[in-house]
């Protein structure tokens, strides 16, 4: 029985041969003919199929190398839409090489009927930020803006703007505000938030601060925009950051999207921010909320309202934010007042024994009494993130490049929905491709510790004297170019450092 070349390819795959390489050549003749060669391997046995059959060539051009979820290997998978694959591939590569400075993860407008008010909303937001830039909270150096919420309502063309104090506002007041907003044509609030970590208990500990701004549609109960960044990233953009109580960070976030006629939300880059890993987690829940809002004392408090109206805890000496990369646990904790007492509401991401998947908990702590868990072990579903925003999903998985614990602990089997997303769209997990590029190199470096020492010298910009042979090998591996680390070299060195630190902790 005669088998076509495509049937031969399927037979090889059924016999557990893996595609290792695909080559496409076009012959130089009056009638150029395309020849596709597919190389297979199984237990050291190498086989090839070279064909110009149209059916074979048409199928093979849809095959692209897709990383494994479980390890740093990769296989060729059939991609229905190669154009979309190449677009995502270019975007991800641009992220790693620094060409992509940020990812737009959400674009929203207010209802079509009231789009004429979009400029007015942004003008109010700008004026609110500017009006509070010189007001400080004693004894901290924070600006007053982090303790206020600006509320704009428009009803029958009558505009009203008021400032609400987060510290004085009670949950019952917020409930009343939401109810009254339903009677308005437009009801929007503006809020800035600062998430301070705990103080370092040891000099070697490093913790960052997150500054953000949210614009929320009170009438329709949805986030119009939510933007945040780490203080270290602001330091790259703003001279003497913090001299104005971090007001300047809020204004910088506002200006990034002020010229648009819609509301944009960004995921900050680059990926090598120390605390990048949980940023997509925060962006997802503060933009999109959860399928069912947490019920707090008979009041549905969705997570965007949590970040908009919660009081920072800097004056109380408590952390508003923390990320433990080894345990892959992060939380945001803010204060809420009810019955003239303050309660500490915490949104926590965890992979505890009770639920091994990455999940969300919402817990309320009081000065006295036991904690109340409002949301218990709600899985963070990758398919939901992908459906909400492909760019956010890319950032979510791309964290695996620099975060070994996330890559080895969370990605393989602790992200709900990732395998289902892969089956629907194989390129949905393409951000993991960097692992297959680093894996072999890291294993080689571990066998050659002298090469690691040279790589560290290149990173520290130290002079290379007698190790030129090792330097040449690092250049051949794409880790060093013209005496400097490449992006791949930077990722490999970061992963080596984390592996060494984890081993020293055991």
Residue pairs with C-beta under 8 A, 6 or more apart in sequence:
3 11
4 53
4 55
4 56
5 49
5 51
5 53
5 55
5 56
6 53
6 55
6 56
6 59
8 49
9 38
9 49
9 56
9 59
9 60
12 40
12 47
12 49
13 19
15 42
16 42
17 40
17 41
17 42
17 45
17 47
18 40
18 41
18 42
18 75
19 38
19 39
19 40
19 63
19 75
19 76
20 39
20 40
20 41
20 46
21 38
21 39
22 36
22 37
22 38
22 39
22 60
22 63
22 76
23 36
23 37
23 39
24 34
24 35
24 36
24 37
24 57
24 60
24 61
25 34
25 35
25 36
25 37
26 32
26 33
26 34
26 35
27 33
27 34
27 35
33 52
34 52
34 57
35 50
35 51
35 52
36 50
36 51
36 52
36 56
36 57
36 60
36 61
37 48
37 49
37 50
37 51
38 48
38 49
38 50
38 60
39 46
39 47
39 48
40 46
40 47
40 48
40 49
41 47
49 56
51 57
59 78
61 82
62 78
62 79
62 80
62 82
63 76
63 77
63 78
63 79
64 76
64 77
64 79
64 82
64 85
64 426
64 427
65 74
65 75
65 76
65 77
65 433
65 436
66 74
66 75
66 76
66 77
66 422
66 426
66 427
66 429
66 430
66 433
67 73
67 74
67 429
67 430
67 432
67 433
67 435
67 436
68 74
68 75
68 432
69 411
69 412
69 418
69 419
69 422
69 429
69 432
70 412
70 413
71 412
71 435
71 439
72 435
72 436
72 438
72 439
72 440
73 436
73 439
74 433
74 436
77 426
78 426
79 85
79 426
79 427
84 427
85 427
85 430
88 390
88 394
88 427
88 430
89 427
89 430
91 100
91 391
91 394
92 394
92 398
92 430
92 431
92 433
94 100
95 103
95 269
95 270
95 271
95 394
95 398
96 271
96 398
96 401
96 434
96 487
96 491
97 487
98 270
98 487
100 269
101 269
102 256
102 266
102 267
102 268
102 269
103 266
103 267
103 269
103 391
103 392
103 394
103 395
104 264
104 265
104 266
104 391
105 265
105 266
105 267
105 283
105 287
105 389
105 391
105 392
105 395
106 223
106 225
106 226
106 264
106 265
106 287
106 388
106 389
106 392
107 262
107 263
107 264
107 265
108 222
108 223
108 224
108 225
108 262
108 263
108 265
109 115
109 118
109 262
109 263
110 117
110 118
110 121
110 186
110 188
110 217
110 220
110 224
111 220
114 154
114 185
114 186
117 154
117 185
117 186
118 261
118 262
118 263
119 261
120 154
120 159
121 152
121 186
121 188
121 215
122 258
124 150
124 152
124 161
124 190
125 150
125 190
125 215
125 254
126 254
126 258
128 145
128 150
128 161
128 163
128 190
129 145
129 190
129 192
129 247
129 250
129 251
129 254
130 251
132 143
132 144
132 145
132 148
132 247
133 143
133 145
133 244
133 245
133 247
133 248
133 251
134 244
135 143
135 144
135 145
136 142
136 143
136 144
136 245
137 143
137 144
137 146
137 147
137 245
137 315
139 315
140 314
140 315
141 242
141 245
142 194
142 245
142 246
142 312
142 314
143 244
143 245
143 246
143 247
143 250
144 245
145 192
145 245
145 247
145 250
146 192
146 193
146 194
146 246
146 312
147 165
147 166
147 167
147 311
147 312
148 163
148 164
148 165
148 166
148 191
149 163
149 164
149 166
149 169
149 189
149 190
149 191
149 308
149 309
150 161
150 162
150 163
150 164
150 189
150 190
150 191
151 161
151 162
151 163
151 164
151 177
151 187
151 188
151 189
151 190
151 218
152 159
152 160
152 161
152 186
152 187
152 188
152 189
152 190
153 159
153 160
153 161
153 181
153 184
153 186
153 187
154 160
154 184
154 185
154 186
154 187
155 183
155 184
155 185
155 186
156 185
164 173
164 177
164 189
164 309
166 191
166 309
166 310
166 311
166 335
167 311
167 335
167 337
168 337
169 309
169 337
170 337
170 338
170 339
171 296
171 297
171 299
171 301
171 336
171 337
171 338
172 299
172 338
174 299
174 301
174 305
174 309
175 299
177 218
178 218
178 221
180 187
181 187
181 218
181 219
182 219
184 219
186 219
187 217
187 218
187 219
188 215
188 216
188 217
188 218
188 219
188 224
189 215
189 216
189 218
189 308
190 213
190 214
190 215
191 213
191 214
191 216
191 307
191 308
191 309
192 211
192 212
192 213
192 250
193 210
193 211
193 212
193 213
193 214
193 228
193 307
193 308
193 310
193 312
193 334
194 209
194 210
194 211
194 212
194 246
194 312
194 314
194 320
195 209
195 210
195 211
195 212
195 312
195 320
195 321
195 332
196 209
196 312
196 313
196 314
196 319
196 320
196 321
197 207
197 208
197 209
197 319
197 320
197 321
197 322
197 323
198 207
198 319
198 322
199 207
200 206
200 207
206 274
207 275
207 322
207 323
208 230
208 231
208 232
208 273
208 274
208 275
209 230
209 231
209 321
210 228
210 229
210 230
210 231
210 275
210 279
210 282
210 321
211 228
211 229
211 230
211 231
211 234
211 246
211 249
211 250
211 253
212 226
212 227
212 228
212 229
212 253
212 307
213 225
213 226
213 227
213 228
213 250
213 253
213 254
214 223
214 225
214 226
214 227
214 286
214 304
214 307
214 308
215 223
215 224
215 225
215 226
215 263
216 222
216 223
216 224
216 304
216 305
216 308
217 223
217 224
221 302
222 304
223 265
223 286
223 287
223 288
223 289
223 304
224 263
225 257
225 263
225 264
225 265
226 265
226 283
226 286
226 287
226 304
226 307
227 253
227 256
227 257
227 264
227 265
227 266
228 253
228 268
228 279
228 282
228 283
229 249
229 253
229 268
230 268
230 273
230 274
230 275
230 279
231 241
231 242
231 246
231 249
232 273
232 274
233 268
233 273
234 241
234 249
234 252
235 241
237 252
238 248
238 249
238 252
241 248
241 249
256 264
256 266
257 263
257 264
257 266
265 283
265 287
267 279
267 280
267 283
267 391
267 392
267 395
268 279
269 395
270 276
271 395
271 398
271 399
271 401
271 402
272 402
272 490
272 491
272 494
273 279
275 323
275 325
276 399
276 402
276 403
277 323
277 325
277 328
277 330
277 399
277 403
277 406
278 323
278 330
278 349
279 395
280 385
280 392
280 395
280 396
280 399
281 330
281 349
281 358
281 380
281 396
282 330
282 332
283 392
284 380
284 385
284 388
284 392
284 396
285 303
285 347
285 360
286 303
286 304
286 306
286 307
287 304
287 388
288 388
289 302
289 303
289 304
290 302
290 303
290 360
290 375
290 378
293 300
293 301
293 302
293 303
294 300
294 301
294 302
294 303
294 362
294 374
294 375
295 301
295 374
296 345
296 364
296 374
297 338
303 347
303 362
306 334
306 345
306 347
307 332
307 334
309 336
310 334
310 335
310 336
310 345
311 334
311 335
311 336
311 337
311 342
312 320
312 334
312 335
313 319
313 320
313 333
313 334
313 335
313 344
314 320
316 335
318 333
318 344
319 333
320 332
320 333
320 334
321 330
321 331
321 332
321 333
322 329
322 330
322 331
323 329
323 330
324 330
325 403
325 405
325 406
326 405
326 502
326 505
327 351
328 349
328 350
328 351
328 358
328 405
328 406
328 409
328 410
329 348
329 349
329 350
329 351
330 348
330 349
331 346
331 347
331 348
331 349
332 346
332 347
333 344
333 345
333 346
333 347
333 365
334 344
334 345
335 342
335 343
335 344
335 345
336 342
336 343
336 344
336 345
337 343
341 366
341 367
342 367
343 364
343 365
343 366
344 364
344 365
344 366
345 362
345 363
345 364
345 365
346 361
346 362
346 363
346 364
346 365
347 360
347 361
347 362
348 360
348 361
348 362
348 363
349 358
349 359
349 360
349 361
349 380
350 358
350 359
350 361
351 357
351 358
351 359
351 409
351 410
351 414
352 377
354 377
355 377
355 379
356 413
356 414
357 379
357 380
357 414
357 415
357 416
358 379
358 380
358 410
358 414
358 415
358 416
359 377
359 378
359 379
359 380
360 375
360 378
360 379
360 380
361 373
361 375
361 376
361 377
361 378
362 373
362 374
362 375
363 371
363 372
363 373
363 374
364 371
364 372
364 374
365 371
379 416
379 417
380 415
380 416
381 416
381 417
382 393
382 396
382 397
382 415
382 416
382 417
382 418
382 421
382 428
383 417
383 418
383 420
383 421
383 424
384 417
385 392
385 393
385 396
386 393
386 421
386 425
386 428
393 421
393 428
393 431
394 431
396 431
397 411
397 429
397 431
397 432
398 431
398 434
399 406
400 406
400 407
400 411
400 431
400 432
400 434
400 435
401 407
401 434
401 435
401 438
401 491
402 491
402 494
402 495
403 498
404 495
404 498
404 499
404 502
405 498
405 502
407 432
407 435
411 418
411 432
418 429
421 428
421 429
422 428
422 429
434 488
434 491
437 488
438 488
438 491
438 492
438 495
441 477
441 479
441 488
441 492
442 492
442 495
442 496
442 499
444 451
444 477
445 451
445 452
445 455
445 492
445 496
446 452
446 496
448 470
450 467
450 470
451 470
451 473
451 474
452 496
453 467
454 464
454 467
454 470
454 471
454 474
455 474
455 479
455 480
455 485
455 489
455 492
455 493
456 493
457 463
457 464
457 467
458 464
458 471
458 474
458 480
458 483
458 484
458 485
458 489
459 485
459 489
459 490
459 493
464 471
464 483
471 480
474 480
474 489
475 481
478 486
478 488
478 489
479 485
479 486
479 488
479 489
479 492
480 486
480 489
485 493
